[in-house]
């Protein structure tokens, strides 16, 4: 509960836009895809609009849930016995990496994250070229490439044949 109080202290007004919700009834897990506008009170003109997925692990057993429940957050027809009453046992928030950086370096953070992603892409391409050169040196001129190409072709042919049946 302390983390929620701290979060509420930093940003007294949080706006949420929920895009989709999925409930896994067997595992009692609720997935919420949403956007959040986070405005820190001591930075007056800055608002971070971030995308995240929240995973709520639920239980119908009130003993496992927190003893501090707010009755205003329950369904009105729960008391009538139409639906089971769910309690939140854990909450996990999954933010995009560039959105997390946006919290700490407004404006500049997402740009730096994008530059890092491009540098990573260039490093992967260079690594693939070096690996290809190494394989050609070890296995001969084009043997590794033709072996890989025939393996991919065989797999695609198998999948196409299986799809027709």
N, C-alpha and C positions, 0 to 999 in steps of 0.2 A: 504494500500500500504506500510505502514511502516514496517509491519511484513515481507513482501517479500524482502524489502531492507536489513533488518537485517539478514534474512536467506541467502541472496546472499552475504552479507559481511562475514558471518561465513564460508560459503562454496562456493567459486567462481565457482567451477566446480562440477556440480551435474549430475550424469549419471542415466538415467532411462531406465528400461526395462518394456515395457507394455505387460502384459499377456493377458488381455481381456478387452473389452469395451462393455457396454450395455447402450442403450439409451431408456429411457421411454419418448416417444414423447408426450403423453397426459399430463404428469406432467412436461415435459421439464427438466428432470434430467438425467445427464450423470454419469454413474458409471465406474470408471477406476480401474482395478486391476493391480498393478505394484510393481516392486522392485526398490529401490533407493539406490545408493551408495553415501553416504554423507561423505565427507572428509573435516574436519576442517583444515584450513590453518595453524594454529599454532601448530598442532600435526602432524608432518611430515609423519610418517609411519602408521598412523591409518586411516582406512576407515570402516564406519559402513554400512553394506549391510542389509537393512531393507525392510520388506514387508508391504505394506499398500493398503488400498482401499480409493480412492479419490472420493467424491461425489460433482459434480458440478451442481448447480442449474442455469439454463439458462433462458434467455428471448429473445424474438425477438424484444422487444421494446427498442430502443437505449436510451430513456430517463431514464430508470431504471438502465442502466449499468453505469459503471464508465466513467467519461468524459475523462480519459486518456487511449485512445485505441491506440494500436500499429498496423498500417495498414499491417505490414508484417505477422501478425498472422491470416489473413483472407484467405478463400478459393479463388483461382483465378477465379473460375466461379461464385462467388457470385455477382460480378459486372455485369455479364451477365444476372442475374435474374433467374438462374436455381435452386438455393437453397435459403432458407431464411437465413438471417444473425443472428447468435446467439451471445449473449453477456453473460458473466459470471456474475451472481449477487452474488452468495456465493460459497465458497469452503470449504469443510470439509474433513480433512484427518484423517482416522482411522488406527492407528498403532496397532500392536500386543503388548501386555504388555512387553514381554521379549525384543522386539526390542526397545522400548522406554528406557528401562533400559540400553540397549547397547549403547545409545548415551552418557549417563552420567558415566557409569562404564564399559569401554571397557574391554572385556575379562571376567571379573569377574561378570558383571551384568547378563548375560543370565544364568550363573551357579546358582547365588543366586535366580533368578526367578524360575528356575526349582526346586530347593530345596524347595522354598515356595509352589510350586504346589504339591509336594509330601507330605509336611506337611499338606496341606489342604485336600488332599485325605485321609491321615491316620485319620485326625480329623473327616471326614465324615463317615468313616467306624466305628470308635469308637462310634460316635453319633448314627448311625443306630443300633448298637448292644445294646447300652444303651436304646434306644427307644423300641427296640424289647423286652428287659427284662421288661421294665415298662409296656408295653401292656400286656405281659403275666401275670404280677402281678395283673393288673386291671381286665382283661377280663377272666382270667383263663388260663389253661395250653397252649392250642393251638388254642383257639377259634378265636383270631384275625388273626392269620396266615392262618387258613383254610378259613375264610371269605374272606380275601384278595385274596387267591389262587382261590377260586370259582368265584369271581368277574372277575379276569383276564381271566380265562378259558371261562366264558360266553362272554366276549368282543371279544376274539379271535374267538370263534365259530360264533358270529354274523358277524364279518368282513369276515370270510371265506365264509359264506353263501351269503353275499352280493356280494362278488367277483365272485361267480359262476353264478349269475343271469345276 
